[in-house]
């Protein structure tokens, strides 16, 4: 089992705990963002991140359905 360390997060590469670690990191990140930003700033940043992921999903769908050249 390999371990990677970050200044704020410790992630263990293990299939059974990977999602738990990702969820914990997400919660820690949101907690720190809320400590640093005002409520309005945090809301706007979360909306921007949400829009970014929406665009990535759209691009991914376009890429998968693109015409293939053989």
Secondary structure, 3 states (H helix, E strand, C coil): CCEEECCCCEEECCCCCHHHHHHHHHHHHHHHHHHHCCHHHHHHHHHHHHHHHHHHHHHHHHHHCCCCCC
